[in-house]
Amino acid sequence: MCDCLKKSTEELKIHMESEIKKEDSGFVEMVSADYQNRPYCISGNSQCPINLPFETVYKRKRKNGKIEEKKNVVGIYPRFCPFCGEEYKKKEE
């Protein structure tokens, strides 16, 4: 499996620290920097290190006739690395 996520995390951390220092004179130190939505796969059948949340918002009519908005979020686990295109393999059992 590629190490693109690790490399890009380090590159982005350095870049963001530099940008923040330019904009915030009170900057002391970077406490953390990482991608959000990194899954921990309990089933053990996937090597995909990221989860891309896909959100839909729709209106529905309730039984009492009122219209309400509902939100649904599902996790999309890419089959390929979004940086280099390498296919994520399933873990061998």
N, CA, C and O atoms as CSV, one atom per row, in Angstrom:
chain,resi,resn,atom,element,x,y,z
A,1,MET,N,N,0.853,-1.180,0.000
A,1,MET,CA,C,0.000,0.000,0.000
A,1,MET,C,C,0.897,1.241,0.000
A,1,MET,O,O,1.933,1.270,0.663
A,2,CYS,N,N,0.491,2.246,-0.739
A,2,CYS,CA,C,1.265,3.484,-0.847
A,2,CYS,C,C,1.271,4.250,0.480
A,2,CYS,O,O,0.475,3.964,1.374
A,3,ASP,N,N,2.165,5.213,0.595
A,3,ASP,CA,C,2.226,6.035,1.805
A,3,ASP,C,C,1.879,7.495,1.502
A,3,ASP,O,O,2.358,8.409,2.174
A,4,CYS,N,N,1.042,7.700,0.484
A,4,CYS,CA,C,0.657,9.055,0.064
A,4,CYS,C,C,-0.023,9.845,1.181
A,4,CYS,O,O,0.233,11.039,1.341
A,5,LEU,N,N,-0.879,9.191,1.948
A,5,LEU,CA,C,-1.603,9.889,3.010
A,5,LEU,C,C,-0.620,10.417,4.052
A,5,LEU,O,O,-0.754,11.549,4.518
A,6,LYS,N,N,0.353,9.610,4.411
A,6,LYS,CA,C,1.363,10.024,5.385
A,6,LYS,C,C,2.193,11.186,4.834
A,6,LYS,O,O,2.425,12.175,5.530
A,7,LYS,N,N,2.635,11.062,3.585
A,7,LYS,CA,C,3.448,12.120,2.971
A,7,LYS,C,C,2.664,13.426,2.853
A,7,LYS,O,O,3.174,14.495,3.189
A,8,SER,N,N,1.422,13.332,2.373
A,8,SER,CA,C,0.637,14.557,2.193
A,8,SER,C,C,0.279,15.194,3.531
A,8,SER,O,O,0.164,16.416,3.617
A,9,THR,N,N,0.102,14.390,4.569
A,9,THR,CA,C,-0.172,14.929,5.905
A,9,THR,C,C,0.998,15.784,6.374
A,9,THR,O,O,0.802,16.891,6.875
A,10,GLU,N,N,2.206,15.273,6.212
A,10,GLU,CA,C,3.392,16.024,6.622
A,10,GLU,C,C,3.551,17.305,5.798
A,10,GLU,O,O,3.842,18.370,6.343
A,11,GLU,N,N,3.355,17.190,4.473
A,11,GLU,CA,C,3.474,18.359,3.599
A,11,GLU,C,C,2.444,19.422,3.950
A,11,GLU,O,O,2.767,20.607,4.020
A,12,LEU,N,N,1.209,19.000,4.171
A,12,LEU,CA,C,0.146,19.947,4.527
A,12,LEU,C,C,0.384,20.580,5.890
A,12,LEU,O,O,0.104,21.762,6.087
A,13,LYS,N,N,0.897,19.798,6.827
A,13,LYS,CA,C,1.189,20.334,8.161
A,13,LYS,C,C,2.214,21.466,8.053
A,13,LYS,O,O,2.036,22.528,8.650
A,14,ILE,N,N,3.272,21.238,7.298
A,14,ILE,CA,C,4.308,22.260,7.110
A,14,ILE,C,C,3.730,23.487,6.411
A,14,ILE,O,O,3.984,24.620,6.822
A,15,HIS,N,N,2.957,23.260,5.362
A,15,HIS,CA,C,2.357,24.368,4.612
A,15,HIS,C,C,1.397,25.172,5.489
A,15,HIS,O,O,1.458,26.401,5.520
A,16,MET,N,N,0.516,24.478,6.197
A,16,MET,CA,C,-0.471,25.180,7.017
A,16,MET,C,C,0.196,25.942,8.160
A,16,MET,O,O,-0.232,27.046,8.498
A,17,GLU,N,N,1.228,25.373,8.751
A,17,GLU,CA,C,1.946,26.079,9.818
A,17,GLU,C,C,2.538,27.378,9.290
A,17,GLU,O,O,2.469,28.414,9.952
A,18,SER,N,N,3.118,27.319,8.101
A,18,SER,CA,C,3.697,28.513,7.481
A,18,SER,C,C,2.625,29.576,7.218
A,18,SER,O,O,2.837,30.756,7.495
A,19,GLU,N,N,1.476,29.154,6.683
A,19,GLU,CA,C,0.379,30.080,6.396
A,19,GLU,C,C,-0.199,30.693,7.667
A,19,GLU,O,O,-0.495,31.887,7.705
A,20,ILE,N,N,-0.359,29.877,8.705
A,20,ILE,CA,C,-0.913,30.378,9.966
A,20,ILE,C,C,0.030,31.398,10.598
A,20,ILE,O,O,-0.413,32.415,11.131
A,21,LYS,N,N,1.335,31.118,10.535
A,21,LYS,CA,C,2.322,32.052,11.091
A,21,LYS,C,C,2.247,33.412,10.411
A,21,LYS,O,O,2.447,34.442,11.055
A,22,LYS,N,N,1.957,33.419,9.105
A,22,LYS,CA,C,1.833,34.680,8.367
A,22,LYS,C,C,0.616,35.480,8.844
A,22,LYS,O,O,0.664,36.709,8.904
A,23,GLU,N,N,-0.458,34.789,9.178
A,23,GLU,CA,C,-1.724,35.442,9.503
A,23,GLU,C,C,-1.944,35.677,10.988
A,23,GLU,O,O,-2.736,36.542,11.365
A,24,ASP,N,N,-1.258,34.925,11.834
A,24,ASP,CA,C,-1.508,35.012,13.273
A,24,ASP,C,C,-0.198,35.219,14.024
A,24,ASP,O,O,0.582,34.282,14.196
A,25,SER,N,N,0.039,36.446,14.467
A,25,SER,CA,C,1.293,36.769,15.154
A,25,SER,C,C,1.394,36.106,16.523
A,25,SER,O,O,2.477,36.052,17.105
A,26,GLY,N,N,0.290,35.609,17.036
A,26,GLY,CA,C,0.298,34.952,18.343
A,26,GLY,C,C,0.531,33.450,18.268
A,26,GLY,O,O,0.468,32.763,19.288
A,27,PHE,N,N,0.800,32.927,17.064
A,27,PHE,CA,C,1.011,31.485,16.886
A,27,PHE,C,C,2.157,30.998,17.762
A,27,PHE,O,O,3.220,31.618,17.804
A,28,VAL,N,N,1.940,29.884,18.461
A,28,VAL,CA,C,2.973,29.303,19.309
A,28,VAL,C,C,3.495,27.997,18.706
A,28,VAL,O,O,4.686,27.871,18.419
A,29,GLU,N,N,2.593,27.023,18.516
A,29,GLU,CA,C,2.996,25.751,17.937
A,29,GLU,C,C,1.790,25.016,17.369
A,29,GLU,O,O,0.654,25.255,17.778
A,30,MET,N,N,2.048,24.120,16.422
A,30,MET,CA,C,1.008,23.278,15.846
A,30,MET,C,C,0.804,22.109,16.805
A,30,MET,O,O,1.742,21.364,17.088
A,31,VAL,N,N,-0.397,21.950,17.293
A,31,VAL,CA,C,-0.706,20.881,18.239
A,31,VAL,C,C,-1.012,19.582,17.503
A,31,VAL,O,O,-0.517,18.520,17.880
A,32,SER,N,N,-1.824,19.665,16.458
A,32,SER,CA,C,-2.141,18.471,15.674
A,32,SER,C,C,-2.524,18.890,14.263
A,32,SER,O,O,-3.006,19.997,14.022
A,33,ALA,N,N,-2.295,17.976,13.352
A,33,ALA,CA,C,-2.665,18.190,11.957
A,33,ALA,C,C,-2.845,16.828,11.321
A,33,ALA,O,O,-1.889,16.059,11.219
A,34,ASP,N,N,-4.054,16.521,10.892
A,34,ASP,CA,C,-4.322,15.220,10.289
A,34,ASP,C,C,-5.627,15.285,9.515
A,34,ASP,O,O,-6.443,16.183,9.723
A,35,TYR,N,N,-5.811,14.335,8.632
A,35,TYR,CA,C,-7.072,14.237,7.912
A,35,TYR,C,C,-8.162,13.779,8.868
A,35,TYR,O,O,-7.916,12.991,9.781
A,36,GLN,N,N,-9.356,14.277,8.648
A,36,GLN,CA,C,-10.508,13.807,9.410
A,36,GLN,C,C,-11.093,12.603,8.687
A,36,GLN,O,O,-10.758,12.338,7.532
A,37,ASN,N,N,-11.963,11.883,9.366
A,37,ASN,CA,C,-12.683,10.752,8.791
A,37,ASN,C,C,-11.777,9.609,8.365
A,37,ASN,O,O,-11.977,9.000,7.313
A,38,ARG,N,N,-10.777,9.324,9.192
A,38,ARG,CA,C,-9.934,8.155,8.938
A,38,ARG,C,C,-10.559,6.983,9.666
A,38,ARG,O,O,-10.677,7.018,10.891
A,39,PRO,N,N,-10.960,5.954,8.956
A,39,PRO,CA,C,-11.695,4.850,9.575
A,39,PRO,C,C,-10.800,3.844,10.287
A,39,PRO,O,O,-9.619,3.696,9.971
A,40,TYR,N,N,-11.382,3.176,11.234
A,40,TYR,CA,C,-10.776,1.999,11.846
A,40,TYR,C,C,-11.677,0.849,11.446
A,40,TYR,O,O,-12.816,0.766,11.905
A,41,CYS,N,N,-11.193,-0.024,10.612
A,41,CYS,CA,C,-12.023,-1.076,10.031
A,41,CYS,C,C,-12.002,-2.319,10.918
A,41,CYS,O,O,-11.010,-3.047,10.956
A,42,ILE,N,N,-13.092,-2.553,11.621
A,42,ILE,CA,C,-13.181,-3.683,12.544
A,42,ILE,C,C,-13.229,-5.012,11.793
A,42,ILE,O,O,-12.658,-6.003,12.248
A,43,SER,N,N,-13.909,-5.036,10.647
A,43,SER,CA,C,-14.049,-6.291,9.902
A,43,SER,C,C,-12.719,-6.768,9.340
A,43,SER,O,O,-12.553,-7.952,9.050
A,44,GLY,N,N,-11.767,-5.846,9.185
A,44,GLY,CA,C,-10.445,-6.230,8.723
A,44,GLY,C,C,-10.358,-6.588,7.256
A,44,GLY,O,O,-9.369,-7.186,6.834
A,45,ASN,N,N,-11.365,-6.242,6.458
A,45,ASN,CA,C,-11.330,-6.646,5.051
A,45,ASN,C,C,-10.954,-5.510,4.110
A,45,ASN,O,O,-11.100,-5.651,2.896
A,46,SER,N,N,-10.480,-4.403,4.631
A,46,SER,CA,C,-10.142,-3.286,3.761
A,46,SER,C,C,-8.873,-2.591,4.233
A,46,SER,O,O,-8.596,-2.536,5.431
A,47,GLN,N,N,-8.113,-2.067,3.295
A,47,GLN,CA,C,-6.906,-1.314,3.606
A,47,GLN,C,C,-7.123,0.174,3.382
A,47,GLN,O,O,-6.179,0.950,3.529
A,48,CYS,N,N,-8.324,0.598,3.035
A,48,CYS,CA,C,-8.597,1.992,2.710
A,48,CYS,C,C,-8.401,2.878,3.936
A,48,CYS,O,O,-9.091,2.702,4.940
A,49,PRO,N,N,-7.460,3.837,3.868
A,49,PRO,CA,C,-7.169,4.661,5.044
A,49,PRO,C,C,-8.041,5.898,5.194
A,49,PRO,O,O,-7.883,6.632,6.170
A,50,ILE,N,N,-8.960,6.159,4.261
A,50,ILE,CA,C,-9.791,7.356,4.375
A,50,ILE,C,C,-11.250,7.039,4.115
A,50,ILE,O,O,-11.590,6.065,3.443
A,51,ASN,N,N,-12.098,7.885,4.661
A,51,ASN,CA,C,-13.545,7.787,4.501
A,51,ASN,C,C,-14.024,9.157,4.055
A,51,ASN,O,O,-13.834,10.150,4.758
A,52,LEU,N,N,-14.645,9.207,2.887
A,52,LEU,CA,C,-15.174,10.476,2.387
A,52,LEU,C,C,-16.664,10.527,2.672
A,52,LEU,O,O,-17.435,9.805,2.039
A,53,PRO,N,N,-17.090,11.371,3.619
A,53,PRO,CA,C,-18.511,11.452,3.912
A,53,PRO,C,C,-19.278,12.104,2.759
A,53,PRO,O,O,-18.860,13.133,2.228
A,54,PHE,N,N,-20.396,11.501,2.383
A,54,PHE,CA,C,-21.265,12.040,1.343
A,54,PHE,C,C,-22.613,12.320,1.987
A,54,PHE,O,O,-23.275,11.414,2.493
A,55,GLU,N,N,-23.011,13.594,1.960
A,55,GLU,CA,C,-24.213,14.013,2.662
A,55,GLU,C,C,-25.324,14.358,1.689
A,55,GLU,O,O,-25.101,15.033,0.684
A,56,THR,N,N,-26.523,13.886,1.998
A,56,THR,CA,C,-27.713,14.297,1.259
A,56,THR,C,C,-28.686,14.925,2.250
A,56,THR,O,O,-28.827,14.460,3.381
A,57,VAL,N,N,-29.350,15.982,1.812
A,57,VAL,CA,C,-30.384,16.634,2.610
A,57,VAL,C,C,-31.633,16.660,1.746
A,57,VAL,O,O,-31.594,17.091,0.594
A,58,TYR,N,N,-32.735,16.199,2.308
A,58,TYR,CA,C,-33.979,16.162,1.554
A,58,TYR,C,C,-35.145,16.566,2.445
A,58,TYR,O,O,-35.046,16.550,3.672
A,59,LYS,N,N,-36.242,16.926,1.807
A,59,LYS,CA,C,-37.453,17.278,2.536
A,59,LYS,C,C,-38.418,16.105,2.459
A,59,LYS,O,O,-38.531,15.430,1.436
A,60,ARG,N,N,-39.108,15.884,3.570
A,60,ARG,CA,C,-40.110,14.819,3.620
A,60,ARG,C,C,-41.337,15.306,4.357
A,60,ARG,O,O,-41.259,16.193,5.208
A,61,LYS,N,N,-42.457,14.723,4.024
A,61,LYS,CA,C,-43.711,15.088,4.688
A,61,LYS,C,C,-43.939,14.119,5.840
A,61,LYS,O,O,-43.947,12.902,5.659
A,62,ARG,N,N,-44.122,14.682,7.019
A,62,ARG,CA,C,-44.407,13.872,8.196
A,62,ARG,C,C,-45.869,13.441,8.185
A,62,ARG,O,O,-46.663,13.953,7.397
A,63,LYS,N,N,-46.219,12.515,9.045
A,63,LYS,CA,C,-47.596,12.023,9.130
A,63,LYS,C,C,-48.583,13.130,9.464
A,63,LYS,O,O,-49.742,13.080,9.053
A,64,ASN,N,N,-48.112,14.153,10.227
A,64,ASN,CA,C,-48.992,15.254,10.601
A,64,ASN,C,C,-49.089,16.319,9.498
A,64,ASN,O,O,-49.760,17.336,9.674
A,65,GLY,N,N,-48.413,16.082,8.353
A,65,GLY,CA,C,-48.497,16.993,7.221
A,65,GLY,C,C,-47.392,18.034,7.155
A,65,GLY,O,O,-47.224,18.685,6.124
A,66,LYS,N,N,-46.644,18.203,8.221
A,66,LYS,CA,C,-45.552,19.179,8.228
A,66,LYS,C,C,-44.373,18.672,7.397
A,66,LYS,O,O,-44.110,17.472,7.316
A,67,ILE,N,N,-43.673,19.631,6.783
A,67,ILE,CA,C,-42.491,19.311,5.992
A,67,ILE,C,C,-41.264,19.469,6.883
A,67,ILE,O,O,-41.131,20.466,7.593
A,68,GLU,N,N,-40.380,18.494,6.844
A,68,GLU,CA,C,-39.146,18.571,7.608
A,68,GLU,C,C,-37.972,18.193,6.721
A,68,GLU,O,O,-38.118,17.474,5.732
A,69,GLU,N,N,-36.800,18.697,7.103
A,69,GLU,CA,C,-35.580,18.338,6.387
A,69,GLU,C,C,-34.919,17.168,7.095
A,69,GLU,O,O,-34.844,17.130,8.323
A,70,LYS,N,N,-34.452,16.240,6.325
A,70,LYS,CA,C,-33.729,15.094,6.858
A,70,LYS,C,C,-32.346,15.074,6.230
A,70,LYS,O,O,-32.165,15.438,5.068
A,71,LYS,N,N,-31.384,14.645,7.016
A,71,LYS,CA,C,-30.011,14.550,6.541
A,71,LYS,C,C,-29.576,13.098,6.616
A,71,LYS,O,O,-29.891,12.387,7.570
A,72,ASN,N,N,-28.853,12.675,5.602
A,72,ASN,CA,C,-28.313,11.329,5.572
A,72,ASN,C,C,-26.847,11.422,5.160
A,72,ASN,O,O,-26.520,12.066,4.163
A,73,VAL,N,N,-25.974,10.787,5.916
A,73,VAL,CA,C,-24.552,10.790,5.599
A,73,VAL,C,C,-24.084,9.342,5.490
A,73,VAL,O,O,-24.316,8.529,6.384
A,74,VAL,N,N,-23.424,9.039,4.381
A,74,VAL,CA,C,-22.837,7.713,4.201
A,74,VAL,C,C,-21.343,7.872,3.956
A,74,VAL,O,O,-20.900,8.880,3.405
A,75,GLY,N,N,-20.581,6.885,4.361
A,75,GLY,CA,C,-19.139,6.916,4.146
A,75,GLY,C,C,-18.786,6.252,2.827
A,75,GLY,O,O,-19.218,5.134,2.550
A,76,ILE,N,N,-18.013,6.933,2.029
A,76,ILE,CA,C,-17.524,6.387,0.765
A,76,ILE,C,C,-16.053,6.034,0.968
A,76,ILE,O,O,-15.234,6.894,1.292
A,77,TYR,N,N,-15.738,4.782,0.776
A,77,TYR,CA,C,-14.363,4.307,0.896
A,77,TYR,C,C,-13.814,4.083,-0.509
A,77,TYR,O,O,-14.222,3.141,-1.189
A,78,PRO,N,N,-12.895,4.937,-0.949
A,78,PRO,CA,C,-12.384,4.808,-2.310
A,78,PRO,C,C,-11.605,3.511,-2.506
A,78,PRO,O,O,-10.964,3.012,-1.581
A,79,ARG,N,N,-11.670,2.975,-3.717
A,79,ARG,CA,C,-10.912,1.771,-4.057
A,79,ARG,C,C,-9.484,2.098,-4.463
A,79,ARG,O,O,-8.621,1.221,-4.487
A,80,PHE,N,N,-9.240,3.372,-4.782
A,80,PHE,CA,C,-7.928,3.795,-5.253
A,80,PHE,C,C,-7.454,5.002,-4.444
A,80,PHE,O,O,-8.267,5.802,-3.982
A,81,CYS,N,N,-6.142,5.130,-4.276
A,81,CYS,CA,C,-5.571,6.277,-3.592
A,81,CYS,C,C,-5.893,7.538,-4.392
A,81,CYS,O,O,-5.631,7.579,-5.595
A,82,PRO,N,N,-6.456,8.569,-3.753
A,82,PRO,CA,C,-6.795,9.796,-4.483
A,82,PRO,C,C,-5.563,10.608,-4.908
A,82,PRO,O,O,-5.691,11.553,-5.686
A,83,PHE,N,N,-4.377,10.250,-4.410
A,83,PHE,CA,C,-3.162,10.984,-4.739
A,83,PHE,C,C,-2.365,10.335,-5.867
A,83,PHE,O,O,-1.943,11.017,-6.801
A,84,CYS,N,N,-2.156,9.017,-5.785
A,84,CYS,CA,C,-1.322,8.347,-6.796
A,84,CYS,C,C,-2.087,7.368,-7.674
A,84,CYS,O,O,-1.565,6.934,-8.700
A,85,GLY,N,N,-3.299,7.014,-7.301
A,85,GLY,CA,C,-4.113,6.109,-8.113
A,85,GLY,C,C,-3.895,4.631,-7.836
A,85,GLY,O,O,-4.511,3.790,-8.489
A,86,GLU,N,N,-3.030,4.294,-6.879
A,86,GLU,CA,C,-2.790,2.883,-6.560
A,86,GLU,C,C,-4.049,2.272,-5.952
A,86,GLU,O,O,-4.712,2.890,-5.118
A,87,GLU,N,N,-4.371,1.053,-6.379
A,87,GLU,CA,C,-5.557,0.380,-5.864
A,87,GLU,C,C,-5.317,-0.102,-4.435
A,87,GLU,O,O,-4.269,-0.669,-4.126
A,88,TYR,N,N,-6.313,0.135,-3.561
A,88,TYR,CA,C,-6.250,-0.394,-2.207
A,88,TYR,C,C,-6.646,-1.852,-2.278
A,88,TYR,O,O,-7.667,-2.193,-2.875
A,89,LYS,N,N,-5.861,-2.698,-1.685
A,89,LYS,CA,C,-6.121,-4.138,-1.700
A,89,LYS,C,C,-6.867,-4.537,-0.433
A,89,LYS,O,O,-6.738,-3.897,0.611
A,90,LYS,N,N,-7.653,-5.610,-0.546
A,90,LYS,CA,C,-8.273,-6.171,0.649
A,90,LYS,C,C,-7.204,-6.887,1.439
A,90,LYS,O,O,-6.271,-7.458,0.874
A,91,LYS,N,N,-7.348,-6.852,2.763
A,91,LYS,CA,C,-6.393,-7.556,3.621
A,91,LYS,C,C,-6.525,-9.060,3.385
A,91,LYS,O,O,-7.626,-9.588,3.231
A,92,GLU,N,N,-5.392,-9.726,3.362
A,92,GLU,CA,C,-5.384,-11.191,3.237
A,92,GLU,C,C,-5.794,-11.794,4.559
A,92,GLU,O,O,-5.360,-11.346,5.620
A,93,GLU,N,N,-6.632,-12.812,4.493
A,93,GLU,CA,C,-7.089,-13.465,5.734
A,93,GLU,C,C,-6.258,-14.663,6.038
A,93,GLU,O,O,-6.492,-15.339,7.040
